[in-house]
């Protein structure tokens, strides 16, 4: 599971393969910390190259409740991320 969205990096280069690289659920604070990284291409990710850029998001409140109630937590995290303005126009891949 991943998303494709071309992103221009601060260096001027582009990357287009976004993948959740980690997440941590904290039930005491009712939050989920999600790290999503962009790689130049899917092939770069599959070759275990370093990500070009990483972004962090925190789910809380109803977003936390919705995600933790889902049958597939990772899929629920991608659903949350797709709703963020940073990922407008993404394509599932």
Backbone bond lengths (Angstrom), bond angles and torsions (degrees), N, CA, C in turn:
res aa  C-N    CA-C-N  psi(-1)  N-CA   C-N-CA  omega(-1)  CA-C   N-CA-C  phi
1 X - - - 1.434 - - 1.526 107.70 -
2 X 1.330 116.32 132.71 1.457 122.46 179.59 1.527 107.90 -165.50
3 X 1.329 115.51 178.09 1.463 120.84 178.31 1.520 108.59 -130.79
4 X 1.323 114.98 146.40 1.454 119.98 175.50 1.526 108.02 -112.13
5 X 1.325 115.07 124.44 1.458 122.29 177.52 1.522 107.04 -158.73
6 X 1.317 116.53 118.22 1.459 120.27 -179.05 1.516 109.74 -69.32
7 X 1.312 115.23 129.35 1.456 123.40 -176.67 1.521 108.74 -129.07
8 X 1.326 115.83 132.49 1.457 119.81 174.90 1.521 108.24 -88.98
9 X 1.306 115.38 124.44 1.453 122.29 -177.96 1.524 110.56 -83.45
10 X 1.327 118.38 163.24 1.470 120.82 178.07 1.534 112.99 -55.13
11 X 1.330 116.83 -27.12 1.470 121.34 179.50 1.527 112.51 -76.58
12 X 1.341 116.53 -11.50 1.455 120.90 -176.81 1.522 113.13 97.16
13 X 1.329 117.41 -14.12 1.458 121.58 176.33 1.522 109.39 -73.85
14 X 1.322 116.06 164.76 1.458 119.91 176.69 1.520 110.40 -116.14
15 X 1.306 114.94 152.75 1.462 123.30 175.72 1.517 106.32 -140.95
16 X 1.351 117.34 153.96 1.465 116.75 -174.22 1.523 116.58 -142.33
17 X 1.318 119.78 4.89 1.459 119.98 -176.17 1.525 109.56 -116.11
18 X 1.340 116.63 106.23 1.460 123.60 -177.53 1.520 109.91 -98.43
19 X 1.329 116.16 131.21 1.465 121.47 -178.38 1.532 109.35 -141.14
20 X 1.328 116.78 135.25 1.460 119.79 172.65 1.520 107.12 -65.93
21 X 1.327 116.15 123.60 1.456 120.06 -177.93 1.530 112.28 -102.91
22 X 1.323 117.33 -19.30 1.463 119.97 173.85 1.518 109.79 -167.66
23 X 1.322 114.72 158.42 1.464 120.88 170.67 1.516 108.45 -155.08
24 X 1.322 114.93 150.89 1.453 121.94 179.47 1.520 108.49 -133.03
25 X 1.315 115.60 128.07 1.460 120.82 177.72 1.526 108.50 -100.23
26 X 1.336 115.74 129.00 1.455 120.77 177.33 1.527 107.53 -119.26
27 X 1.301 116.50 102.12 1.467 120.22 -177.46 1.531 112.49 -73.73
28 X 1.324 117.83 -22.57 1.463 120.06 177.17 1.524 111.82 -67.65
29 X 1.341 116.40 -38.86 1.472 120.45 179.64 1.528 111.95 -101.18
30 X 1.315 116.60 -0.63 1.473 122.70 -177.82 1.526 111.56 52.57
31 X 1.329 115.11 53.67 1.463 120.93 177.56 1.527 110.26 -136.34
32 X 1.317 114.62 155.95 1.456 121.44 171.34 1.524 106.40 -128.07
33 X 1.309 116.27 122.94 1.469 122.03 175.44 1.525 107.22 -94.87
34 X 1.338 116.40 123.57 1.460 121.91 -176.96 1.522 108.87 -118.88
35 X 1.319 115.81 132.78 1.468 121.53 173.88 1.520 106.98 -113.97
36 X 1.335 115.62 125.38 1.460 121.31 177.36 1.521 107.56 -122.58
37 X 1.319 115.04 136.29 1.455 120.34 -175.65 1.525 110.16 -121.32
38 X 1.325 115.14 149.04 1.464 119.93 175.43 1.523 108.40 -109.57
39 X 1.315 114.17 135.96 1.457 123.26 177.81 1.523 107.84 -113.68
40 X 1.315 116.29 156.64 1.465 119.79 -179.43 1.532 110.67 -54.79
41 X 1.314 116.09 -44.31 1.464 122.66 179.97 1.522 109.34 -150.99
42 X 1.321 115.93 170.06 1.460 120.19 174.88 1.531 109.79 -62.55
43 X 1.333 116.71 -38.37 1.470 120.32 179.10 1.526 110.88 -62.21
44 X 1.328 117.60 -36.47 1.471 120.83 177.81 1.517 109.99 -63.18
45 X 1.313 117.91 -41.47 1.471 121.87 178.49 1.523 110.44 -64.87
46 X 1.326 115.79 -44.90 1.463 119.97 -178.40 1.529 111.96 -66.91
47 X 1.332 116.46 -21.88 1.471 121.28 176.96 1.525 111.44 -89.05
48 X 1.330 116.35 7.02 1.465 122.79 179.87 1.521 113.62 61.03
49 X 1.346 116.88 31.09 1.459 120.01 173.96 1.519 109.03 -73.53
50 X 1.309 116.76 159.23 1.461 121.84 179.84 1.531 110.16 -68.81
51 X 1.333 117.29 147.78 1.470 119.18 175.66 1.526 110.99 -67.70
52 X 1.317 115.03 154.19 1.465 121.11 177.97 1.522 111.72 -80.41
53 X 1.331 116.29 -30.10 1.458 122.32 -175.52 1.522 107.81 -159.62
54 X 1.317 116.49 146.75 1.461 121.95 177.96 1.523 108.83 -129.04
55 X 1.338 115.57 139.75 1.465 121.49 175.72 1.522 108.48 -124.40
56 X 1.324 115.01 149.27 1.465 121.70 -179.83 1.525 110.09 -118.77
57 X 1.309 115.41 139.09 1.467 122.36 177.57 1.522 108.28 -132.55
58 X 1.321 116.39 151.94 1.452 121.37 176.42 1.527 108.98 -126.23
59 X 1.312 116.20 124.34 1.455 121.99 175.01 1.514 108.25 -94.80
60 X 1.315 115.81 137.03 1.461 121.50 176.39 1.524 107.89 -149.42
61 X 1.304 116.67 176.97 1.463 121.57 177.11 1.521 111.90 57.12
62 X 1.329 115.88 -134.36 1.468 119.78 -177.59 1.530 111.76 -66.05
63 X 1.329 118.38 -29.20 1.466 120.10 176.80 1.531 110.08 -63.41
64 X 1.328 117.01 -41.95 1.468 121.68 176.86 1.531 110.15 -62.99
65 X 1.319 116.47 -47.70 1.461 121.56 -178.07 1.523 111.09 -60.75
66 X 1.320 117.03 -44.91 1.463 121.79 179.49 1.519 111.10 -62.66
67 X 1.328 117.05 -46.84 1.463 121.14 -177.91 1.521 112.17 -64.15
68 X 1.324 116.90 -44.54 1.463 119.37 -176.50 1.525 112.39 -74.88
69 X 1.317 117.89 -17.74 1.467 120.95 176.91 1.529 111.57 -84.92
70 X 1.322 116.94 -13.74 1.464 121.10 -176.71 1.527 111.34 -70.81
71 X 1.306 116.18 151.20 1.461 122.03 176.42 1.526 110.66 -66.97
72 X 1.333 116.55 -37.25 1.464 121.80 -178.93 1.527 108.48 -119.57
73 X 1.318 117.20 102.07 1.467 121.33 -175.73 1.519 112.20 -62.05
74 X 1.315 118.46 -42.91 1.472 120.61 -178.91 1.522 110.34 -61.79
75 X 1.320 117.28 -43.58 1.461 120.60 177.50 1.524 110.13 -61.61
76 X 1.327 117.89 -40.03 1.464 121.75 178.35 1.528 110.98 -64.28
77 X 1.331 117.38 -35.96 1.463 120.32 177.60 1.524 110.96 -66.71
78 X 1.327 117.26 -41.75 1.469 119.63 175.78 1.528 111.15 -63.04
79 X 1.321 117.45 -38.99 1.472 120.72 177.19 1.521 110.19 -60.09
80 X 1.322 116.81 -43.42 1.470 121.14 177.17 1.538 110.22 -61.24
81 X 1.322 116.71 -47.92 1.469 120.50 -177.35 1.527 111.41 -62.43
82 X 1.328 117.02 -40.33 1.470 120.69 -179.85 1.522 111.98 -62.08
83 X 1.323 117.22 -24.58 1.464 121.67 179.28 1.531 112.07 -80.85
84 X 1.323 117.49 -9.81 1.466 121.49 -179.48 1.531 109.37 -82.25
85 X 1.327 116.38 146.62 1.464 120.67 -176.69 1.535 112.09 -61.65
86 X 1.327 118.22 -26.00 1.466 120.89 178.80 1.523 112.61 -61.84
87 X 1.322 117.17 -21.93 1.459 120.56 -173.44 1.520 113.86 -116.46
88 X 1.333 116.93 22.25 1.456 121.10 176.26 1.528 109.16 -61.81
89 X 1.304 116.29 127.93 1.467 121.01 178.22 1.507 114.36 90.66
90 X 1.339 117.77 5.84 1.462 120.29 -179.34 1.526 110.29 -66.56
91 X 1.337 114.90 158.39 1.451 122.64 175.89 1.522 107.35 -124.82
92 X 1.338 116.78 132.66 1.466 120.22 177.30 1.517 109.42 -67.14
93 X 1.316 115.49 142.86 1.472 118.76 174.89 1.516 110.01 -146.07
